[in-house]
Amino acid sequence: MMEMEQYFQIIDAAAPPFALQDAEGKPVSLSDFEDKIVVLNFIYASCPDVCPLHSEKIATIQASINDGPMKDRVQFISITTDPVNDNPEVLRDYPELHGLDTSNWIMLTKTPDQPDDATRRLAKDYGLEFTMTAESDMMMHGAVTHVIDTGGRLAGKFHGMRFSNVNLILYVSELISNGQHQSREASWWTE
């Protein structure tokens, strides 16, 4: 992948865990998806530039993945870094505004007992800074799409917006194939 995609970075480390909630207040943890490939990004709904473009890029990738047999093996997660303003109504409206399919995409926010900056600190754990500007409610940040392998292993990152959608899809497919291959080998040896 490194030869094919200049915006790709191999990580191969444990993904920072999280325990957040969805728009309905239902608790959601990274461990809930340990049997899936997770495509994770951090955004906030009122972002005037990068976040809507990032979400629409994710929606295009999701549509391609969902058009084939990988749909049930991949979970898309967006985490808001502005939980104060991204209330449940905003979270519920977001997927329709950006073409995201809620069958395997979810937007998460902090839980009531977590501090307001909990998701920004989580983004920092993933290596991404969301810095509040003094003159407005905007945050300065970059765009990174994280790919988490089964078992909660942060496999890689696609940086910025210029990476090829096809390369991310191929990478996810490769992770799924490797997982299936390893499962078959394990079952063959245990027989």
N, C-alpha and C positions, 0 to 999 in steps of 0.2 A: 504494500500500500504506500510505503514511503516514496517509492519511485513514481507512483501514479498521482499522488496528491501532495502538493507542497504545503498545504494547510493542515495536514494531519500530524498528530503527535501520539506515539505509543506511550501508554502510562504503565499498565500492568501493576496496579496496587489496589489495596482495599478501598472501595468507595466510601467516602464519609457517610455514615448512617444518618438517617433523619426520621423524626416522628412529627408529622404535621397533620393538617386536616384539609378536607375538600370543602367546596362551597356549601355543602349541607351540614358541615360540622363533624363528618365521619372521620375518625382517625385513620391515617394512612402512613405506613412506614416503608422504607426502601425494602426491608425484608419481606414485605407482602408480595414482591415481584421477583424473588430470588430464582424462580424457574423461567424467567423471561429475560430477553435483552431489553434494557431500558435506554431510551434516547431521552436525555435530560437537558433542559435549558432553563436559564433564569431570565425573567422579564418583569416588567411592570406595565399595567394597562394604560396609564397616561403617558407613557414614553412617546415623544414626538418623532422619533427617528428610527433607531436600530431595532427596538423590540417588535413593532408591527411587521417590519421586513423579515426579521428572524422567524416570527411566528408563521408568516406566509410561506417561507422556505421550508419550515418543518411540516406545514400542511401539505405541501407538494410532495415531499419525501414520504409522508405518511400515506398519501393517496396511492403512490406507487407500491409501497409495501403492502397496503391493504388490498390491492388489486390481485394479490397472489397468495400463495400458501403460507407466507410468513406472518400474516395478520395476527394469528392467535399466539405467536411466539414473541411479539414485540409490544412493549408498553411505552407510550410517549408521556412524559411528565414535564410540565412547565411549573416553575415555582415563582410566585410573585415576591419581589424584593420590596414591595410597598404595601404591606398588609394593612396598614391603617386606612389607606384610600381604596384598596382593592377589596371591597366588601363582598359578601356572598352574591349580591345581584350582579356586580361587575364580573365576578368569576364565572357566573352562569352565562352571561352574555358574550364573553370573550370568544369561545370557540366558533360561534356562528359568524361573528364579525371577521374572523380570520380563516375560515374554511377548515377548521379542525374537526375531526371525527371523534366524538366522545365515546365510541365503542372501545377504543384503546388509547385515548388521550385524557389526561386529567390535569387540572390546575390546582396547585396546593398553596396553602398559606399557613401562617403560624397558628398555634393553638392559643386559646384564651390565657393560659398560664405562662406563655412564653413572652419575652420582651419584644417590643416593636421592631428591633433590629435583628431578630433571630434568623430570619431568612437571608439577610445581607451577610450575617456572620457565616451561615452555611455556604453561601456563594463563595465567600473568602476561603473556606475549607476546601472548596473545589478549585481554588486558584483564580477566582474572578472577583474583582473589586467593583462595588457599586457605591460611589462616593456622592453624598448629598452636596449640591451646590448651595452656596450661601445666599444667592440672590433669587432663587426660585425653588420649586419643589422637584426640580429635575435631578436626575442622578447621572453622573458621568460613569460610563462603563463600556466594556467591549462585548462582543458576542462570541460565545463558545458553545458548541454542541458536544455534550459528553455522552459517550457510549459505555454503558455498564453491562458487562457480561453476566451470564447466569451465576448465581452464588454471590452477587454483590461485588464483583471485581471490576474496578474502573479500568477498562481496556484501552480506551483512547479518547482523544479530543480532536474535534474539527474546529479550527480557529477561524473567526471572522465570518463573512458572508460569501466569500468568493470560492469556497470549496465546491467541488462537483457533487451534485445530489446523487448521481450514479455511484460515485465512489463510496459515499456513506452507505448506500443501499447494498453495494457489494460487500462492504466490510461487515455489516449486520448479517448478511447471508452467510459469509464465511464463519462468523462466530456461531451461528446456528448450526451450520454443517459440522464444525469442529465439535460442538457439544453433542450432536447426535452420534458422531463417529465414536467419541469417547464413551458414550452410554452403551453403544453396541459392543464395544470392546469389553467394557466392564461386565456386561451381561454374559458374553461369551466365556469369559474366564471364570465366572461364578457358577456356570452350569456343570 
